[in-house]
Amino acid sequence: MNTAGVGLAVTPAVVSTLFSHYLDRKPLKQKPTAHLSYDEGLHLIRSFLIHASHHTVEELQAFTSQWVPHPQWVKVEEVKIPEDQVTHAAAVIEEQLGPDGVRQVGGRKWWQWRKPNSPLKAEWIEMRADYNERKKNKDPGKRVMLYVHGGAYFFGSVDEHRYQMQRHARKLKARVFAPRYRLAPQFPFPCGLQDCLAAYLHLLTVQDPSTIILAGDSAGGGMVMSILVTLRDRGIPLPAGAILVSPWVDLTHSFPSVAEESPFDYIPASGFHHKPSRAWPPPTEDDLEELKKIAVKDKKISNKDEKIAADSPDAGEKKDIPELLDEAAAPTPLVLAINGKDVIVKEQIQMYTTNELLAHPLVSPVMQPTLGGLPPLLIMTGGGEMLRDEQIYLAHKCANPSKYLPPEHLLDDKARALLKEYKPTDVQLQVWDDLCHVAPTLSFTRPAKYMYRSIAQFGAWALARAQKTGIDILDDDQISVISTSGSDTEQPEAPKKEDENVKEERMFAQIGKAGDPLPPFKDHMIRQKVTRHGDVFPLAAPAELPGCCLDRELIGVPKQGPVGKWLQTKQHFNSKFSGTKDKMHKRRLKDFAVGYETFGEGEYPPPSALAGRRRIGADLSEKKKTRSMGLSLWSLWGSKHDEETVAREQQADAQPEVKTATAAEGSGSRPFNEIEKQAPPEALSAASRSRSRRRIVKDELQADHEDEVDENTSIADLLARRQDGIVDGEAKPGLLSPNSALDTGVSGKRPFLNGIAMPFSLNKEPETASMLTLDSTMDQSKLPNSRPMSPATMRSADGISTHLASPLAKEVDSTATTPLERPGMETFVTAVEDLPTVNGSTKSGESTKADGAEK
């Protein structure tokens, strides 16, 4: 595979999508594909995977692992994981597997083998501006994201995913640590698990676990779940949280959505198939039987040749091969009823492991006895992807392990003990309408923008919760703008006729926006349905989700639908590449004649493992990586949004032009001494970024609300909870004592019972102080004291407090208390005056004249 070939293969799909996007708009209405950038990206990945299937696995791995340069505003540093941590990880996995598990994987040595001069490496990814600020402040960093990239366990690399990791680093202001783990089928389970676990163990030597969060997409998400379970069971400190983006957690494909049509996804419905090579597909049982016959035939040589062979230093390796085949060729076959007939599947289906281990709990985490006892999880699922059911089931199994049990034959005494030991895990589940598998891959689209925002919000909350402090993250909505083109420019304000889906959606009230602070957990879950615009709605009940309704005895059992599609496509590839397959078979025979290196007794690597087919004298060292123009262009497209956002941020942070002002300007204004007593303005933060684009994320105890109290809780239940909160006559913190004075609230009408407002009002006037004084004969000392009243005693009337902690208080208390009483009725009588009268009536004017005449 090369850039030119890939370009020629995907160009027709890009061009056809461009025309169909505008010519046939009806199927795209109210879907993520209504955005041209999303529609183009979806079809581009789909056509790339189809083109890659016509090449070998090795060619795809080489193409996706090529060196990709990083932007200058991103700091990248490659480090080597110490060998002692790699060995420690192997010991932890061996302990987790147990004796039976070690036997099932084929030993304890082969999966620890690495190619010569190929140590385990990882890459630190950080925004250069954050790095410079951290070094300036001598800050070791309290935000680390260990990111495990996806790729179905057999392709992809840190270089290919770096444009996504740098977005996570920018949004969270964190350092991303990405291990370059070994890939299947050359390094099947548990090789990759050992590498990723070693990377985490190394982080524990330089970071506190409260500063670490794990993250992974697709296969990387499944790997993260296996790491968390291993850490939990082995007593190793757990990280602050984990983020799983479209995790692949059921390699048996036993959930309903895998068998359904998925027009909004790019994952091949029939699985991954490739041109035959030495790595894939591995030899079947029939091929191994043929190799065994050749090995037995080679043993029948002359005594002289046997003696020479016995003296040869390579004799041990060749001599062990027949025994190896005897052990390796005895797996339990996979038998399925397809179209009424029992079909024996001899070929290995998944590249990550053999058919016998597909249901292993460390391969398919949904088969774990319990997923409780883990740190808080964010599980993001695309509503249009084919793996959605297993991801939704995973989230509910984490939050309610006792309800979502594994099949009965897996519930032994050890599993039941784990169920009792670990409490439920807090999970935020987001199902994004009609989005594809790992939608953040299309980082240049609008839905991906909101997904990255939600990831940063959850990551900051998990770190804040673990560190018991506030975590500031970027709030760059004003400068983080997705460029629009074509149909991307939608006008939601314009009046449109809503279709049935929109009307049904609006029946549920919007409860937030992607990236908002986390609401409280209810039953250890935050269940959200998110639109492509980032609007958050409540998720349907578990009973309405197919993934939560599957019989537990059917979980982990391969279904005829997906396996039938896989077999049909397999036959097509066998027919198409029959000549190539025969050549690969002849090469294996030649390699077998030369001889393979082995690991000794008890080591039986899987047929696809490179450790078990190391030809004697072969050079297996890694080749030097070359730059990929195709991946560079893809990375450039994916990081374009980040580059533009960084440029806008630098422009916003730039210092304005400076002009010197003098006191002579603005004459006639108020002198400064008139306002110098006013409170000064709040001091600006010394941080490098403007606070208008930063916000503090704190743990608001979302995961600590054990009481399910909401607006639907009855008053009787509330009172019962309050009574339960009383211990030895005293109320627990946060609860009112039942001896609290009853009142009728501020309005005087709404009654309160034990501090709880009743949902009704009394049909009476409030008992105000003025009404009681003028119209009431009640003893005011017995009135409720919740409202302003006239003083009840003389001392109160004089304004003397009875709760003063001073000698004066004692002196006042020693006096007799004289209760106030309503004053008696007083009569005022005026003096009798002898006024002159005229005809028996008094007229002030006439009397005045009379007095004057007399005088």
Order of alpha helices (4+ residues) and beta strands (2+ residues): alpha-alpha-alpha-beta-alpha-beta-alpha-beta-alpha-beta-alpha-beta-alpha-beta-alpha-alpha-alpha-alpha-alpha-beta-beta-beta-alpha-alpha-beta-alpha-beta-alpha-beta-beta-beta-alpha-alpha-alpha-alpha-beta-alpha-beta-beta-beta-beta-alpha-alpha-alpha-alpha
